[in-house]
Amino acid sequence: MANETTQDLLKKVRKIEIKTRALSHQIFAGEYHSAFKGKGMAFSEVREYQYGDDVRNMDWNVTARLHSPYVKVFEEEREMTVVLLVDISRSRLFGTVSMNKRDLIAEIAAVLSFSAIINNDKVGAIFFSDRVEKFIPPKKGRSHLLHIIREIIELQPEHDGTDLGEALRYLTNALKKKCTAFVLSDLLDVDDEGQPRYEDALKVAANRHDISFIEVHDPRERTLPDVGLINVKDSESGESAWVDTSSKKMRQAYEKWFDDVQKATGKMLMRYKIDSVSIATDQDYVKGLMTFFHKR
């Protein structure tokens, strides 16, 4: 049984690799390259001064030696460090259409990772529930990326709940140099008032790193069907309750709560100039990512 499970896992990872690697090469590599800038400018060459060149870039040593004005030419330093903050809380297993949130996160993470590799970037990952479950330091290489994808599919959280703040604090402490970080989560980490619980941690992390949010959700999370009395169980807390979905008032109250949570999260991201995109399990994530890249 264990061997069959391992074989199934390897097949799944391989299938994701084939699909997302092709997408990264054919579609996303150029978009990723344009959307995410390197850490600074690197020296490229020296050439003769031309009208309009910035005199601050004059190479005085070469100018004196050749008795003619020369300037230093710089180009963008492209190599970056990319870190994926992957939500592995139990709610990621929810899915009512073609795939669950975990599988969608795995494919999006793979696309971002292969795009990063094409750009010669390092990739790392922070897996979190209500605490950090595992950290994979940034490295290059195909086998390293496949290890990250396997963990997204296979890693089981030891703790219940979701704490985005804990993951963001870990990012701030673990990576001292600026990196490009992608948060892959359903972002359902709010207090009793529907306000995000991780704002303070995000404020600190966003000052150091280039952070983007990719919210993954299932359409059934936003609206309840009219199917009468049902028993609903919270996959993270384990608590269950009977809900009368035939009540229009109850369905409207639920939709309003979800809408209020979305608005509060959106306002917070705008405050800290965080780029974001929302992708559903029944949507084409290629289109969503392309729109996200173009926005940057």
N, C-alpha and C positions, 0 to 999 in steps of 0.2 A: 504493500500500500504506500509506504514511504517513497519507494522508487517511482511508482506511478505519479505521485504528487510532484516529485522532483522533475520528472519528465514533462509533466503538464506545465510546470512553471517555466522550464527552459523553452518549451514551445511557445509559450505566451510571450516571454521576453524576446525571443527571436522574431516573432510576428510583429511585435511593436517596433523592433529595431529596423526591420525591412521597410515597414510603412513610413516611419518617422524619419529615417535616414534619407530616404528618397525625397520626402517633402522638404527636408532641410536643404538638400542640395539644389532642388529644382525651384523652390519658391522662397524659402525663408532666409537663406544665407545673405543675400543682398539686402533684404529688409532689415535683418538683425544688424548687419554691418553699419547701415545708415542710422538706425535708431539709437544704438548704444555706443557712446563715444569712449575713446580710450582715456587713460589717466592723465595725459598731458602731451607735451610736444617733445619729440626726440630729434637730435641733430642728424641731418641727412647728408649734406655736402656743402662745399664752398663754391660760389660762382661770382663772376664779375658784377659789380654794382650796376643796377639799372634804375632809370628815373622812376621815382615813386617808392623805392625800397625803404624800409624802416632803418634809419641810421643807427638805431640801437642794436641792430643785428650785424653791424660792421665787424669784420675780423681784422683787427688792427695789425696783428702779427703778419698775416698773409699780405695785407695791403702794403706794409713797410718793406717786406721782402721782395715783392713783385713791382713796387712803385706804381701800383694801380689799385683803385678801390675794389675790395671784395667783401661780400656779405655771407653770413652763415644762413643756410636754408634748413628749416625745420619741417618735419612732417608729423602728423598725428601718431602718437604711440598707441597702437591698436590693441596690444595684448591686455586683457582684463582678467579679473577673477570674478566668476559668477557663482552665486550661492543660491540654492533652491531651499526655501523654507516650506517643508511638505507636511501638511496636516494629516496625521494618521489616526485621528480619533475615530471612534466607532461609527460616527455618523457618516463617514466617507463610504461605507458599504451600502448606503441607501441608493436605490435606483429603480425607476418604474418603466424605463424605456429600453433603448438598445444597449446601454451600458450603465454601470453605477459610477458614482463620483470618483472612486478609487481608480478605476480603469481610465477615466477621462483625464484625471490628474497625471497618471503614468504616461499617457501619450503626449500631453502638453509638455511635461517635464522632459521627455525624450526629444521632442522637437527643439526645445530651447537648448538642450545639452548638445545635440549634434550641430546645431547652428553655431554654438559657442566653439566647438572643436574646429569647425571649418574656419573660424576666425582666429584660431590658435589660442583660445582662452582656456584657463583652468576652470574646472567645475567642481563644486562641493555641495553638500546637502546637510540640512538640519531637519531631523524628523521629530515632530512634537505631538503630544496629546495635551494634557494639562501640565506637562513638564517636558523637557527635551529627552527623547527616548534614545536618540543616536545622532552622532555627528560624524560625517565623512569629510575629512579635510580636502580642500581643492587640489585636484591633480589633472593632468591631461591623459588622453588615451582612450581607446574604444573599450577595453576591458574594464577600466574604471567607470565609464558611463554605464555599462551593462550591469555593474555591481549596484549602482544607484537605482537603476530601473528595477532590478530584482528586489531590492529592499522596499521600494514603493509598493510593489505587489504583495510581497511576502511578510514584511515586518508587522508583527502583532504588538499593539501597544500594551505595556504593562500596567498602565493607569487609565482611568476613565476621565472623561471631560476634555475640554479644550481651553488652552491658555496661550493665546497669541502673544501676550505680553512677555511670557517666559521665553518664548522662542526669539523674540526681538531683542530682549536683554542678552540672551546668549550670543546672538549675532554681534551685538555691540562689543561684548567682552572678548569673543573668540577671534574676531578679525579686526586688527588695529588699523590696517590700511583700507582705503576706500575700495568697495566692491560693488558690483551690480547684483542686487538681490531680488528674487521673485518669490512672493508669498503665494502659495497654492493652497487655497482653503475655501470652505463654504462661508467663512467669516461669521459664523453664528456663535459669537463670543461676546454676549451683551449682559448688562445688569438688569435688574427688575424694571428699570425705566426704559429699556430698549437701547441704551447708550453703549457704544463699544467700551470694553473694559481695558483695552490695551493702548489707549491714547498716549499716556505718559511715556510708555516704552517706545512707541512709534516716534514720538517727538525727538527723543534722544537718538534713536537709530537713524532717522532721516537726516540728521545733521552730519552724520559721518558717511553714510552709504547712499547709493542711488537705488531706491526701493520702488518696486512696482507690485501691484496686487492683481492676481488673477483669481477672481471669485468663481468657483464651480458650484453649480446647484442643479437640483432636479426640479422640473416644472411642478411636480406634485407637492413640493415643499411650500409653494407660494399660494396655492389654492387647494381647498378641500373639496372632494367630490361629494355629491349628495347620495350617500349609500346607507343612510340610516344610522343606527346605533353601532359604534365600533369601539374596540378596545385599542387604545393608542399607547405604545410603549416608547419611552425615551431610551435610545440606544446607548447613551452615555451614562445617565444617572440610574437607569434600570427601573425608574418609576413608571407606573402605568395608570391609565384612567379611562373611563368610559366617556365617549364623546358622541353627542347626537348630531351627526352631520346633516340630518334633514332640516335642522333649524337654520333658516336663512340668516337670522340675527347672529348666530354663533359663527357661521361661515364668514360673514362680513367682518365680525370682530377679529377673527384670525387673520384675514387678509389685510385689515388695517394695521394690526400689530406688525406683520411682516413688512408692509410698506413703510411704516414708521422706522423700523430697524434699518431698512435700505437707505432711507433719506438721511438718518443720523450718521450712518457709515460714510455715505457719499460726502456729506458736509465736512466730516473729519478729514477725509482724504484730500479734499480741496484745500483745507486749512494748511496742510503740510506739503501741498503741491505733489501729491503722490499720483502717478499714472495708474490707471486701473481698467480692467475689462471684466465683464460678467459673461460667462459661457455656460449654457445649459447642456445637460446630458443628451438632449434630443436635437442639439444644434450642430452645425458644421464649425468645428473649432478653428479650421483653417481660415475661414472668413473672419472670425472673431480676432484671431491673432494678427492677421493682416491689418485690420482696422486699428488695433492697438499699436502696432509698429508705426503706422502712418501718423498716428496722433502725436507721437513723440517728436 
